[in-house]
Amino acid sequence: MKRLSIVLFAAVSMFAGCKKDSEAAAPAAALELKKIGLHIDVAGETTVGDAIMGDGVMIQGETIGAMQIETMKEAKTLADEKSDADMYSPKNLKAEPLADGWLVTFDNKGSMGANFFVTVRRDIGGKSYKCSTTGSDAAQAKAVVAACKSLRR
């Protein structure tokens, strides 16, 4: 009986980490963001709703957590965004100019643990958009960066 239990435990352990093809992470799919007239690529299941603040949308999903895209009334400069980040005592601050804007990422440790910040400015079709998130997962922050870079008409 003891040998059978060990064999069963080993078999279950071996297959417990395996995912079926249907459970594997889905490739990025293009979402149409009708409210702001753009498209974005986000992997996995997502929902799109109104932004909490501002004129834009909030996207929630398994790979990105929650992110917001809003039309900027006044487009901030990269220097302004880096200066704003100072109030959070940023660690690992990275600023990257883009052909049509910029991105800023950093992390810090707050009272609730690790925080990962992403802010991306994109100028598309004569308008400036802010794509952003603050979350507790580094992988989700990385996915938000990729999604923000994919914004297009």
NORCOR-V165315 format. One record per pair of residues at least 4 apart in sequence whose ideal C-beta (glycine too) atoms are under 8 Angstrom apart, sorted by sequence separation. I is the first residue (numbers start at 1). J is the second residue. If there is no record, write none. Layout:
BEGIN
i,j
I,J
I,J
END
This chain:
BEGIN
i,j
1,5
2,6
3,7
4,8
5,9
6,10
7,11
8,12
9,13
10,14
11,15
12,16
14,18
19,23
20,24
33,37
42,46
51,55
60,64
61,65
72,76
76,80
77,81
78,82
79,83
80,84
81,85
82,86
86,90
97,101
98,102
109,113
110,114
123,127
137,141
138,142
139,143
140,144
141,145
142,146
143,147
144,148
145,149
146,150
147,151
19,24
33,38
51,56
59,64
60,65
76,81
85,90
97,102
98,103
109,114
110,115
123,128
124,129
135,140
33,39
50,56
51,57
52,58
60,66
96,102
108,114
109,115
122,128
123,129
135,141
32,39
33,40
50,57
51,58
59,66
60,67
95,102
96,103
107,114
108,115
121,128
122,129
133,140
31,39
49,57
50,58
58,66
59,67
76,84
85,93
95,103
96,104
107,115
121,129
133,141
30,39
31,40
48,57
49,58
58,67
59,68
94,103
95,104
107,116
108,117
121,130
122,131
135,144
30,40
31,41
48,58
58,68
59,69
94,104
106,116
107,117
120,130
121,131
30,41
31,42
48,59
49,60
57,68
82,93
93,104
94,105
105,116
106,117
119,130
120,131
133,144
29,41
47,59
56,68
57,69
93,105
94,106
105,117
119,131
120,132
132,144
28,41
29,42
46,59
47,60
56,69
57,70
82,95
92,105
93,106
104,117
105,118
118,131
119,132
131,144
28,42
29,43
46,60
47,61
54,68
56,70
81,95
92,106
104,118
105,119
118,132
28,43
31,46
33,48
35,50
46,61
55,70
56,71
91,106
92,107
103,118
104,119
117,132
118,133
27,43
45,61
46,62
52,68
54,70
55,71
90,106
91,107
103,119
104,120
117,133
118,134
131,147
26,43
31,48
42,59
44,61
45,62
51,68
53,70
54,71
78,95
90,107
91,108
103,120
116,133
117,134
131,148
25,43
26,44
43,61
44,62
46,64
51,69
88,106
90,108
91,109
102,120
103,121
116,134
25,44
26,45
36,55
40,59
42,61
44,63
51,70
78,97
85,104
89,108
101,120
102,121
115,134
116,135
36,56
43,63
44,64
88,108
101,121
115,135
116,136
131,151
35,56
36,57
42,63
81,102
85,106
101,122
115,136
116,137
35,57
42,64
82,104
98,120
100,122
101,123
114,136
116,138
129,151
81,104
98,121
100,123
113,136
118,141
33,57
78,102
98,122
100,124
112,136
114,138
116,140
117,141
116,141
120,145
33,59
78,104
118,144
122,148
88,115
90,117
101,128
118,145
124,151
31,59
120,148
124,152
125,153
40,69
88,117
120,149
122,151
124,153
118,148
38,69
107,138
85,117
36,69
36,70
107,141
36,71
33,69
105,141
25,63
81,119
81,121
105,145
103,145
78,121
76,121
103,148
75,121
103,149
75,123
72,121
67,118
98,149
75,128
76,130
72,127
71,127
72,128
71,128
72,129
71,129
72,130
70,129
69,129
70,130
69,130
68,130
69,131
68,131
69,132
67,131
68,132
67,132
68,133
67,133
66,133
65,133
64,133
66,135
65,135
65,137
56,129
56,130
65,140
54,130
63,139
64,140
63,140
67,144
64,143
65,144
69,148
63,143
64,144
67,147
67,148
69,151
64,147
38,124
37,125
59,147
38,129
36,129
43,143
42,143
41,146
42,147
41,147
40,147
40,148
41,150
40,150
39,150
40,151
39,151
40,152
38,151
39,152
38,152
39,153
38,153
37,153
28,146
28,147
28,150
END
